[in-house]
Amino acid sequence: MLQRYLRGLPSQGDGLKRSVILDELLDIDPATRKGAALKEYEDLLDAAFCAYLAWYCWRWGEDRNEAFGNLQTGYVVVPKLPTAYGGS
């Protein structure tokens, strides 16, 4: 599922910058991996997604992200739905 989401991110402008390495990663069939090899592959996909989210938060700040919680007890930052900022 994460592989499909990464493929669906826009690949130009405000989206995920595509590269040969990323395309090769997304072209791997997870069904061909088992055990430690599958875990390693899942970790690579997770790392790519986390890097994208970090960039997205940096790029758009409070305009397209919101925080739940506080500094004292902890918080999570998530992207806003496009309807919340006039996107599509």
N, C-alpha and C positions, 0 to 999 in steps of 0.2 A: 504494500500500500504506500509506504514512504517513497519507494522508487517511482511510483506513478505520480505522486504529488510533486516530487522534484522535477520530473519531466514536464509537468503542467505549469510550472512557474514561467512567467514571461522570460524570454531569452534576450531581450533588448531593453535599452533605456533603464527603467526602474526595476528590472528583473534580475534573474540569475545570469551571470556571465558564463556562457558556455565555453568549454574548452575540450580538447581532445581527451584529456584525462577524465573529465567529468562525463563525457559521452561514453567512454569505455566503461566507466563505473556503472552507468545507468543501463548499459547494454548487457550486463551480466545477468544470466538467468539464475535467480536465487535457488531454484529447484535443483540446480547442479551442485549446490554446496550443502554440506552437512557438518554437524558438530562445531569444532573450533573455526573451521573455514567459513561457516555460515555466520557465526558470531562476529568474526572479523569483518565480514562484508556488511553486516547490519551496523556495526560500529562506524564504518566508513560512511555509510549513507547518513547515519545520525550526525556525524561530524559535519558533513556537507550542509545538512539542514540547519544545524546550530550556527554555522558560519553565516549562512544566508540570513537567519533571524537576527544575528548580531548586527550585520550590515543594515538590515531593514530598520532596526531600532535606531541605529546611529544616523541613518539617512533621513528618516522621517520624524524622529523624536516624538513629542507629544501630539503632533498633528495627526499621526496615523497609528499611534500606540497608546495604550492606557495601562496604568499600574493598579493592581489590587493589593491592599495591605499597606504596611508602613515600614520605615527604617528600623524601628524598635523590635518588631516581632517578625519581620520578614515580608517580602512582597514578590509578586510575579508580574512581569510585563508581557502583555500580549498585543498583537496587532488588532486594531479596530476593524470591524466589518466595513467594507467599502461604502455602504449606505450611510455610515456615521461621519464620513468626511467628503461625501459627494462623488465618490468613485463609482466604478461599475463592477 
